């Protein structure tokens, strides 16, 4: 009787194959992220702060939070997220296709911008 089959235990070689496949998937994802990074950043520069905030809420379920710090001279100060904070956050969180889709839907960007950008958008 083969107890490995009963308990779903894989042979050592099968485990190594699965680990190798998972590693390849991660590496592929990392390469895609690196390739799309400049295009995502450039596209998000076309959005205004309200569009970025809306995109953030619609895709992540929340907006960036206000941060506070204590200034010894003037007391507690509030730091609200600015455009660059949203751009950096969304560049990390979204795929290029999600940004393009939202931008086209809201008419922030046009198909011509995407077409004329060519390699800059990873297309």
C-alpha positions in Angstrom: 0.0 0.0 0.0 1.3 3.4 -1.0 0.6 5.8 1.9 1.9 8.8 -0.1 -1.1 8.5 -2.5 -3.6 8.2 0.4 -2.3 11.3 2.2 -1.5 13.3 -0.9 2.2 13.3 -0.2 4.3 13.9 -3.3 7.6 12.4 -4.2 10.7 14.5 -3.7 11.1 15.0 -7.5 7.5 16.2 -7.9 8.0 18.8 -5.1 11.1 20.1 -6.8 9.3 20.4 -10.1 6.4 22.4 -8.3 8.9 24.7 -6.6 10.7 25.3 -9.9 7.4 26.2 -11.6 6.4 28.6 -8.9 9.8 30.2 -9.0 9.5 30.7 -12.8 6.0 32.2 -12.4 7.4 34.7 -9.8 10.4 35.6 -12.1 8.0 36.1 -15.0 5.8 38.4 -12.9 8.9 40.4 -11.8 10.0 40.9 -15.4 6.6 42.1 -16.4 6.5 44.5 -13.5 9.9 45.9 -14.4 9.0 46.2 -18.1 5.7 48.0 -17.4 6.9 50.3 -14.6 8.0 53.3 -16.7 4.8 53.1 -18.9 2.6 52.9 -15.8 4.3 55.9 -14.2 4.1 58.0 -17.4 0.4 57.2 -17.9 -0.5 58.0 -14.3 1.2 61.4 -14.7 -1.7 62.2 -17.1 -4.2 61.8 -14.3 -5.1 64.6 -11.9 -5.3 64.1 -8.1 -9.0 63.5 -8.1 -8.7 60.8 -10.8 -5.9 59.1 -8.9 -7.9 59.2 -5.7 -10.9 57.7 -7.5 -8.8 55.0 -9.2 -7.2 54.1 -5.8 -10.6 53.8 -4.1 -12.1 51.8 -7.0 -9.2 49.3 -7.3 -8.0 49.0 -3.7 -11.1 49.9 -1.7 -9.6 52.8 0.1 -7.7 56.0 -0.5 -4.3 56.9 0.9 -4.4 58.0 4.5 -3.5 61.3 6.0 -0.3 61.1 8.1 0.5 63.2 11.1 3.7 64.3 12.8 4.5 66.4 15.8 6.4 69.5 15.1 8.1 70.8 18.2 7.7 74.4 17.2 4.2 74.5 15.8 2.5 71.4 17.2 0.8 68.6 15.3 0.9 68.8 11.5 -1.0 66.9 8.9 0.5 65.5 5.7 -2.1 64.8 3.1 -1.1 62.5 0.2 -0.2 64.4 -2.9 -0.3 63.4 -6.6 3.2 61.8 -6.4 2.1 59.6 -3.4 -0.8 58.3 -5.4 1.2 57.8 -8.6 3.9 55.7 -6.7 1.3 53.7 -4.8 -0.8 52.9 -7.9 2.3 52.1 -10.0 3.1 49.4 -7.5 -0.4 48.1 -7.1 -1.9 48.1 -10.6 -1.1 46.5 -13.9 -0.6 48.5 -17.0 -3.8 47.1 -18.5 -5.8 48.3 -15.4 -4.5 51.8 -15.7 -5.1 51.9 -19.4 -8.6 50.6 -19.0 -9.5 53.1 -16.3 -7.9 56.0 -18.2 -9.8 55.2 -21.4 -13.1 54.7 -19.5 -12.8 58.0 -17.8 -11.5 59.7 -21.0 -8.3 60.8 -19.2 -6.2 59.3 -22.0 -7.0 58.5 -25.5 -6.3 55.5 -27.8 -4.1 57.9 -29.8 -1.9 58.5 -26.7 -1.5 54.7 -26.3 -0.9 54.1 -30.0 1.6 57.0 -30.3 3.5 55.9 -27.2 4.4 52.6 -28.8 7.2 50.9 -26.8 6.9 53.3 -23.9 3.6 51.5 -23.0 4.9 48.0 -23.4 2.7 47.4 -26.4 
